[in-house]
């Protein structure tokens, strides 16, 4: 048998074993042949042999093989699995360049390899929902941020909900998440409570949607529900979310104040007591816990939303602001930036859109609360989050800080 012709790159292999170096290259070349030259079974057998050799090969040899295989449309499965778990600079060649890797290959790599591998994978083009969900499940901020900024990656709603929850403590994720097309109003509304002013403005501009279409298609259903004396709690709750009127007429009959404006006037004159705050919440058509969350928010934008949604004028907004002893002027006499931002929020929102945000908050912060959910919020049993509905999860996140967590 004649000796093979020595090629230039085989002349001085690192490690001193010319035969091993040449064999690795030749086998990698054979694996790279088109299907017309090598069938699937032959490719698989060669791949198995390469795996055994690469276990003892040098770092440079493994890297050369990975670079040779990366452009292929078909890589033997065992060989791909091994190289994907190799050092990041080796695995990265396949992660970044190899289009033939399946979701199963990528998910297995994400689960078995290190953070560096997941970070490389997060920037890969065309990641599917199952892969991004796996990458994000580790809770690694750098990886999650890389996935969120990867415009070709697709996110599942489970993954989005997970990032919404993480953003409560990792605030830098908020801005990235708000750019994702997969984020829905339910997630944006609950994120609002811990977002910075710029992100809050983005949420209101993008997600404060109108209910006009819903109001048009269910107009006759209001009549039906009224004829049934509003006995069905399911339709009653949904119609309360859709209807145009925000203020609670029934609360006015029981209130010591003639209307919402008088309650606000009393607060501005005498200061905002717990009793008056509760009355304002009832008259505004929200539950006291929702009103407390709104009035206790340090940013102030929720107060502007409450006033706009209920038809209060800007003078009432000013009165409420003063009743809470919030500053209108900075120390140098210029307008206080927080108060300026609250007024801008009031001006930028239409009544209908402000009502959508307010009603979702009220829905998630009050009607979703049950004794069991309150226990989960107090005790921090977030592992049970999948057992709850979207508004219940929203309440769990938004109220967590109120319970000292």
C-alpha positions as CSV (number, residue, x, y, z in Angstrom):
1,X,0.0,0.0,0.0
2,X,1.5,3.3,-1.1
3,X,1.9,6.1,1.5
4,X,-0.5,9.0,1.2
5,X,0.8,12.3,-0.3
6,X,1.8,14.7,2.5
7,X,0.0,18.0,2.2
8,X,1.6,21.2,3.5
9,X,-0.7,21.6,6.4
10,X,0.1,18.1,7.6
11,X,3.9,18.7,7.6
12,X,4.3,20.1,11.1
13,X,1.3,19.2,13.3
14,X,1.2,20.4,16.9
15,X,1.7,17.6,19.3
16,X,4.1,15.7,17.1
17,X,1.7,13.1,15.7
18,X,1.6,13.7,11.9
19,X,-0.6,10.6,11.3
20,X,-3.2,11.7,13.8
21,X,-3.3,15.2,12.4
22,X,-3.6,13.9,8.8
23,X,-6.3,11.4,9.8
24,X,-8.4,13.9,11.5
25,X,-8.3,16.2,8.5
26,X,-9.1,13.4,6.0
27,X,-12.0,12.1,8.1
28,X,-13.4,15.6,8.5
29,X,-13.1,16.1,4.7
30,X,-15.0,12.8,4.1
31,X,-17.8,13.8,6.5
32,X,-18.0,17.1,4.5
33,X,-18.6,15.3,1.2
34,X,-22.0,15.7,-0.4
35,X,-24.7,13.0,-0.1
36,X,-24.0,11.8,-3.6
37,X,-20.6,10.6,-2.4
38,X,-21.3,9.5,1.2
39,X,-24.6,8.1,2.4
40,X,-26.1,8.8,5.8
41,X,-24.9,5.5,7.4
42,X,-21.3,6.0,6.2
43,X,-21.3,9.6,7.4
44,X,-22.6,8.4,10.8
45,X,-19.8,5.8,11.2
46,X,-17.1,8.3,10.2
47,X,-18.6,10.7,12.7
48,X,-18.4,8.1,15.5
49,X,-14.7,7.5,14.7
50,X,-14.0,11.2,14.7
51,X,-15.7,11.5,18.1
52,X,-13.4,8.8,19.6
53,X,-10.3,10.5,18.1
54,X,-11.3,14.0,19.2
55,X,-11.6,13.0,22.8
56,X,-7.8,12.7,22.9
57,X,-7.0,15.4,20.3
58,X,-5.4,18.8,21.0
59,X,-7.4,22.0,21.4
60,X,-6.1,23.2,18.0
61,X,-7.1,19.9,16.2
62,X,-10.6,20.0,17.7
63,X,-10.9,23.6,16.6
64,X,-9.8,22.9,13.1
65,X,-12.4,20.0,12.8
66,X,-15.1,22.3,14.2
67,X,-14.2,25.0,11.6
68,X,-14.3,22.4,8.8
69,X,-17.8,21.1,9.9
70,X,-19.4,24.4,10.7
71,X,-20.6,25.3,7.1
72,X,-22.0,21.8,6.5
73,X,-25.7,21.2,5.9
74,X,-25.4,17.8,7.8
75,X,-23.2,17.0,10.7
76,X,-23.2,13.6,12.4
77,X,-25.3,14.0,15.6
78,X,-22.7,12.5,18.0
79,X,-20.0,14.7,16.6
80,X,-22.2,17.8,16.9
81,X,-23.1,17.0,20.5
82,X,-19.4,16.6,21.4
83,X,-18.2,19.8,19.8
84,X,-21.1,21.8,21.1
85,X,-20.0,21.0,24.7
86,X,-16.3,21.8,24.0
87,X,-14.5,25.0,24.9
88,X,-16.5,28.1,24.0
89,X,-14.2,29.1,21.2
90,X,-14.6,25.7,19.6
91,X,-18.3,25.3,20.3
92,X,-18.9,28.8,19.1
93,X,-17.9,27.9,15.6
94,X,-20.8,25.6,15.3
95,X,-23.2,27.7,17.4
96,X,-22.6,30.8,15.2
97,X,-22.2,29.2,11.8
98,X,-23.7,25.8,11.6
99,X,-27.2,26.1,10.1
100,X,-27.9,22.3,10.3
101,X,-28.1,22.3,14.1
102,X,-31.6,21.3,15.2
103,X,-33.6,22.8,18.1
104,X,-32.9,19.6,20.0
105,X,-29.1,20.1,19.5
106,X,-29.3,23.7,20.8
107,X,-31.5,22.9,23.8
108,X,-29.3,20.0,24.8
109,X,-26.2,22.3,24.6
110,X,-28.0,25.1,26.6
111,X,-28.8,22.6,29.3
112,X,-25.5,20.7,29.5
113,X,-22.9,23.4,28.7
114,X,-21.8,26.6,30.5
115,X,-23.0,30.2,30.6
116,X,-20.4,31.1,27.9
117,X,-22.1,28.7,25.5
118,X,-25.6,30.1,26.3
119,X,-24.3,33.6,25.8
120,X,-22.9,32.6,22.3
121,X,-26.2,30.8,21.5
122,X,-28.3,33.8,22.5
123,X,-26.9,35.8,19.5
124,X,-27.5,33.0,17.0
125,X,-29.8,33.9,14.1
126,X,-33.3,32.5,14.0
127,X,-33.6,31.0,17.5
128,X,-37.0,29.3,18.0
129,X,-39.3,29.7,21.0
130,X,-38.3,26.4,22.5
131,X,-34.6,27.3,22.4
132,X,-35.0,30.9,23.8
133,X,-37.3,29.5,26.6
134,X,-34.5,27.1,27.6
135,X,-31.8,29.8,27.4
136,X,-33.9,32.2,29.6
137,X,-34.8,29.5,32.1
138,X,-31.4,29.8,33.8
139,X,-32.1,33.4,34.9
140,X,-28.8,34.7,33.7
141,X,-29.1,38.4,33.0
142,X,-26.4,38.6,30.3
143,X,-27.9,35.7,28.4
144,X,-31.5,37.1,28.7
145,X,-30.4,40.5,27.6
146,X,-28.6,39.0,24.6
147,X,-31.7,37.1,23.6
148,X,-34.0,40.1,24.0
149,X,-31.7,42.2,21.7
150,X,-31.5,39.4,19.1
151,X,-34.2,40.6,16.7
152,X,-34.2,37.3,14.8
153,X,-35.1,35.3,17.9
154,X,-38.7,34.3,18.7
155,X,-40.0,34.3,22.3
156,X,-42.8,32.2,23.8
157,X,-45.3,33.9,26.1
158,X,-44.0,31.7,28.9
159,X,-40.5,33.2,28.4
160,X,-41.9,36.7,28.2
161,X,-43.8,36.3,31.4
162,X,-40.6,35.0,33.1
163,X,-38.6,38.0,32.0
164,X,-41.4,40.3,33.2
165,X,-41.0,38.7,36.6
166,X,-37.2,39.0,36.5
167,X,-37.4,42.7,35.5
168,X,-38.8,43.6,38.9
169,X,-35.4,43.0,40.4
170,X,-33.2,43.4,37.2
171,X,-34.5,46.7,35.9
172,X,-32.1,46.9,33.0
173,X,-34.2,44.2,31.3
174,X,-37.2,46.5,31.1
175,X,-36.1,48.6,28.1
176,X,-35.1,45.6,26.1
177,X,-38.3,43.8,26.8
178,X,-40.4,46.8,25.8
179,X,-38.8,46.5,22.3
180,X,-40.0,43.0,21.8
181,X,-43.0,42.4,19.6
182,X,-44.1,39.4,21.8
183,X,-44.8,41.6,24.8
184,X,-48.5,42.0,25.4
185,X,-50.4,44.8,27.3
186,X,-50.9,42.5,30.3
187,X,-47.1,42.2,30.8
188,X,-46.5,45.9,30.1
189,X,-49.1,47.1,32.5
190,X,-47.6,45.2,35.4
191,X,-44.1,46.2,34.5
192,X,-45.2,49.8,34.7
193,X,-45.0,49.8,38.5
194,X,-41.2,49.3,38.5
195,X,-40.1,50.9,35.2
196,X,-38.2,54.1,35.0
197,X,-40.0,57.3,33.6
198,X,-38.8,56.8,30.0
199,X,-40.0,53.2,30.0
200,X,-43.3,54.2,31.6
201,X,-43.9,56.7,28.8
202,X,-43.1,54.0,26.2
203,X,-45.7,51.7,27.9
204,X,-48.4,54.4,27.8
205,X,-47.6,55.3,24.2
206,X,-47.5,51.7,22.9
207,X,-49.9,49.7,25.1
208,X,-52.6,52.1,26.4
209,X,-55.1,50.7,23.8
210,X,-58.6,51.8,23.1
211,X,-61.7,49.7,23.9
212,X,-63.7,51.3,21.1
213,X,-64.0,48.1,19.0
214,X,-65.1,46.1,22.0
215,X,-67.7,48.7,23.0
216,X,-69.1,48.6,19.5
217,X,-69.5,44.9,19.2
218,X,-71.1,44.4,22.7
219,X,-73.3,47.4,22.8
220,X,-76.5,45.3,22.7
221,X,-75.1,42.9,25.3
222,X,-75.3,45.6,27.9
223,X,-79.1,45.7,27.4
224,X,-79.2,41.9,27.7
225,X,-77.2,41.9,30.9
226,X,-79.4,44.7,32.4
227,X,-82.6,42.7,31.6
228,X,-81.0,39.8,33.5
229,X,-80.4,42.2,36.4
230,X,-76.6,41.6,36.0
231,X,-76.9,38.3,37.7
232,X,-74.1,36.5,35.7
233,X,-70.8,37.4,37.4
234,X,-68.8,36.3,34.4
235,X,-70.4,38.7,31.9
236,X,-70.8,41.4,34.5
237,X,-67.0,41.5,35.2
238,X,-66.1,41.6,31.5
239,X,-68.7,44.3,30.7
240,X,-67.4,46.4,33.6
241,X,-64.0,46.3,31.9
242,X,-65.5,47.3,28.5
243,X,-68.0,50.0,29.4
244,X,-67.4,53.7,28.8
245,X,-68.3,54.9,32.3
246,X,-65.5,54.8,34.8
247,X,-67.1,56.4,38.0
248,X,-69.1,54.2,40.3
249,X,-72.6,55.6,40.5
250,X,-73.6,53.3,43.3
251,X,-70.7,54.5,45.5
252,X,-71.9,58.2,45.1
253,X,-75.2,57.2,46.8
254,X,-73.4,55.9,49.8
255,X,-70.6,58.5,50.0
256,X,-70.5,61.5,52.3
257,X,-69.3,63.5,49.2
258,X,-71.7,64.5,46.4
259,X,-69.2,63.5,43.8
260,X,-65.5,62.7,43.1
261,X,-64.6,66.3,42.7
262,X,-65.8,67.2,46.2
263,X,-63.8,64.3,47.6
264,X,-60.7,65.6,45.9
265,X,-61.4,69.1,47.1
266,X,-61.7,67.9,50.7
267,X,-58.4,66.0,50.3
268,X,-56.7,69.1,48.9
269,X,-58.1,71.3,51.7
270,X,-57.6,69.0,54.7
271,X,-54.9,66.5,53.6
272,X,-55.3,63.0,52.2
273,X,-56.5,60.7,55.1
274,X,-57.0,57.0,54.7
275,X,-60.8,57.5,54.9
276,X,-60.8,60.1,52.1
277,X,-58.4,58.1,50.0
278,X,-60.8,55.1,50.3
279,X,-63.7,57.2,49.2
280,X,-61.8,58.6,46.2
281,X,-61.1,55.0,45.2
282,X,-64.7,53.9,45.5
283,X,-66.0,57.0,43.6
284,X,-63.4,56.5,40.9
285,X,-64.6,52.9,40.3
286,X,-61.6,51.1,41.7
287,X,-60.9,49.1,44.8
288,X,-59.1,50.7,47.8
289,X,-56.1,48.4,47.3
290,X,-55.8,49.8,43.7
291,X,-56.2,53.3,44.9
292,X,-53.6,52.8,47.6
293,X,-51.1,51.5,45.0
294,X,-51.8,54.4,42.7
295,X,-51.5,57.1,45.4
296,X,-48.4,55.5,47.0
297,X,-46.5,55.3,43.7
298,X,-43.3,57.5,44.0
299,X,-43.3,58.4,40.2
300,X,-46.8,59.9,40.3
301,X,-47.8,58.9,36.7
302,X,-50.5,56.5,38.0
303,X,-52.2,59.4,39.7
304,X,-52.4,61.2,36.4
305,X,-53.9,58.1,34.8
306,X,-56.5,57.9,37.6
307,X,-57.5,61.6,37.1
308,X,-57.7,61.3,33.3
309,X,-59.6,58.1,33.3
310,X,-62.3,59.5,35.7
311,X,-62.7,62.8,33.9
312,X,-61.1,64.9,36.6
313,X,-59.7,68.2,35.4
314,X,-56.1,69.3,35.8
315,X,-57.0,71.4,38.8
316,X,-58.2,68.2,40.6
317,X,-54.9,66.5,39.7
318,X,-53.1,69.5,41.3
319,X,-55.3,69.3,44.3
320,X,-54.6,65.5,44.8
321,X,-50.9,66.2,44.3
322,X,-50.9,68.8,47.0
323,X,-53.0,66.7,49.3
324,X,-50.2,64.1,49.4
325,X,-47.7,66.8,50.2
326,X,-45.8,66.2,47.0
327,X,-43.6,69.1,45.8
328,X,-44.5,71.3,42.8
329,X,-41.2,73.2,42.8
330,X,-37.6,72.1,43.1
331,X,-35.2,73.7,45.7
332,X,-34.0,76.3,43.2
333,X,-37.6,77.4,42.4
334,X,-37.8,75.7,39.1
335,X,-40.7,73.3,38.4
336,X,-40.3,69.9,40.1
337,X,-39.3,67.4,37.3
338,X,-41.6,64.7,38.8
339,X,-44.6,67.0,38.9
340,X,-43.8,68.1,35.3
341,X,-43.8,64.5,34.2
342,X,-47.1,63.8,35.9
343,X,-48.7,66.7,34.1
344,X,-47.3,65.5,30.7
345,X,-48.7,62.1,31.4
346,X,-52.1,63.6,32.0
347,X,-52.0,65.6,28.8
348,X,-50.7,62.8,26.5
349,X,-53.4,60.2,27.3
350,X,-56.9,60.0,25.9
351,X,-59.6,59.2,28.4
352,X,-60.5,55.8,26.9
353,X,-56.9,54.7,26.9
354,X,-56.3,55.8,30.4
355,X,-59.4,53.8,31.4
356,X,-57.9,50.7,29.8
357,X,-54.8,50.9,31.9
358,X,-56.7,51.8,35.1
359,X,-59.2,49.0,34.7
360,X,-56.5,46.4,34.0
361,X,-54.7,47.5,37.2
362,X,-57.9,47.3,39.2
363,X,-58.7,43.9,37.7
364,X,-55.3,42.4,38.5
365,X,-54.7,44.2,41.8
366,X,-58.1,43.6,43.4
367,X,-60.5,41.2,41.8
368,X,-57.8,38.6,41.2
369,X,-56.8,38.6,44.9
370,X,-57.9,35.6,46.9
371,X,-56.8,34.4,50.4
372,X,-54.6,31.8,48.7
373,X,-52.9,34.3,46.4
374,X,-52.3,36.7,49.3
375,X,-50.6,33.9,51.2
376,X,-48.4,33.3,48.1
377,X,-47.5,37.0,47.9
378,X,-46.7,37.3,51.6
379,X,-44.7,34.1,51.8
380,X,-42.9,34.5,48.4
381,X,-43.9,31.1,47.0
382,X,-43.2,32.2,43.4
383,X,-42.6,28.6,42.4
384,X,-46.4,28.2,42.3
385,X,-46.8,31.0,39.8
386,X,-47.9,28.7,37.0
387,X,-51.0,27.7,39.0
388,X,-52.4,31.2,38.7
389,X,-54.1,33.2,35.9
390,X,-52.6,36.2,34.1
391,X,-54.3,38.8,36.4
392,X,-53.4,36.8,39.5
393,X,-49.7,36.7,38.4
394,X,-49.8,40.4,37.7
395,X,-51.1,41.0,41.2
396,X,-48.4,38.8,42.6
397,X,-45.7,40.8,41.0
398,X,-47.1,44.3,41.4
399,X,-48.0,43.8,45.1
400,X,-44.9,41.9,46.1
401,X,-43.0,45.0,47.3
402,X,-46.0,46.1,49.4
403,X,-45.5,43.0,51.5
404,X,-41.9,43.7,52.2
405,X,-40.4,41.5,49.4
